[in-house]
């Protein structure tokens, strides 16, 4: 609920696909409140917990995590074929120290800001210098999968993309979704902004994640707004999204889901790691970038919604669909199987 729902979802997507190839999947996780363990357990994966210690999830103690991970891997009592790590606090030292217990190491990253000792690195993001993004940060033999071509999306996004209808000439529905936890309270800010639009014709679908502490407040706001629905911890994200003309959200991993379905978005930057890709997508005329979340005002949403025309919307829609084609997960899995 602090590190981000998107990290868990992309790991779950890979885990589910690997299971199809007869891999046994173990998930190593902290045991925290609102932990997403149930999601993995429901999908038939085993969850193993790192022994609780009062640590900041925003900056995990790498050496403590390493000791705990070693103990867990030794308990499994088999040589691990693949170890996949998706965590901004873990890097070269952690990976190198686990080499003796695993055959291959895969890293999922977005930041290209630290060294890794891995055999495959997956970064589905956009960077200003794409060609040199991981120069001197990974071993020479490491395979690099870089860019939204490798966006790790759940299978339903590719399926729904194939069935999409042509967009209408007006905005009929706006989807609001700020990820699993929405730590900055942007959902409420966006709803309050839309509430100021007089004679609003379009409907609103709000998606609230399980880790959002403001769920009850958001639900109450939605109940008092016309043509507004609130979905809590839903598994139908792709379906809801596909029925929207515009989205409002942050620059996290939902970005690639929206692009896949051709949904232009009004985006605020919720954390530093979202900044680079959001600015690039804005320059490519895929999204509207409002800048840092804490500086965004309610009226900013009103201004941007009122400024959208069919011509602009349709152009952004086409640009989005060029960025992500829905086949990224398949490409990633094939590369994992071949390392």
C-alpha positions, 0 to 999 in steps of 0.5 A, a space after each residue: 500500500 506504500 510501494 505501489 499496487 502496480 509493482 504487485 500487479 506486474 509481478 502477479 502477471 508474470 507469475 501467472 504466465 510462468 505457471 502456464 509453463 509449469 513453474 512453481 512460483 514463490 512470492 517473498 514479501 513483507 507482512 504488512 497491513 493491506 499487503 497484497 498477499 491474498 491476490 497471489 494466494 488466490 492465483 495459486 502461488 505460495 507466499 513466504 514472509 520476511 520476518 517482521 522488523 520495524 523498517 521503513 517501506 520507503 527505504 528498505 534495509 538492503 542487508 536485512 532483506 538479503 539475510 531474510 531472503 537467503 533464509 527463505 531460499 534455503 528453506 525452499 531447499 532447491 536451486 531456484 531457476 529464476 529469481 525476479 526482483 521488483 523493488 527500488 531499494 534493492 540493487 547490485 549487492 543484494 543480487 550478487 549475494 544471492 547468485 549462489 542460490 539461484 540460476 538466473 536473476 531478473 530485475 524489473 525496474 523503471 529508474 535506471 539509477 543504480 547498478 544491477 547484477 542480473 541476467 535480464 532487466 525489464 524496464 517498460 518505461 520511457 527515458 530521454 536517452 533510451 539507447 544508453 539507459 542502462 549503460 554501465 549499470 548492468 553486466 555486458 551479458 545482461 539482456 535489456 528489454 526497454 520501453 512500453 513495447 514490453 509493458 507487462 499488462 494482464 491478458 484482458 487488456 490485449 483481448 479488450 483492445 481487439 474489441 474496441 469500438 470507434 470513439 464517439 465525437 463527445 466525452 460520454 464518460 470519464 474514468 478516475 483512477 489513481 492506483 491502489 492507494 492514492 497516497 496524495 488524495 488526488 481522487 477527491 481533488 479530481 471529483 471536487 473539480 468535476 463537481 464545479 463543472 456546470 451542466 455536466 453531461 458526461 458520466 464518471 466511473 471512479 476506481 478505488 484500490 483496496 489500500 485507499 484509506 479515503 474509500 468511505 469519503 470517496 464513496 460518499 462524494 460519488 453518491 452525492 454526484 449525478 451519473 457517478 459510479 464508484 468501484 472498490 477493489 474491482 477486477 474489472 478495471 480493463 472493462 471499465 476503462 474501455 468504456 471511458 473516453 478520457 481518464 484522470 489518474 497518475 503517471 504510474 503503471 496504469 499509464 500503459 493500460 490506458 495507452 493499450 486501450 487508447 484512453 487519453 489521460 489527464 495526468 498528475 505526477 504522484 512520485 519522482 519515478 513517474 516524472 520522466 515518462 509522464 513528460 515524454 508522453 505529454 510531448 508525444 501528445 498522448 496525455 495532458 500533464 498537470 505536473 506534480 500532484 501536490 501543486 495541482 488544484 481542483 480547477 486545473 481539472 475543470 480547465 483541462 476537461 473543458 479544453 478537450 475537443 474531439 480532434 485533440 482527443 482522437 489524435 491522442 487516442 491514436 498516439 496512445 495505441 501506437 505506444 502500447 500494443 498489448 503484446 508486451 507480456 508475451 514478449 517478456 515471457 518469451 525472453 524470460 524463458 530463453 535466458 
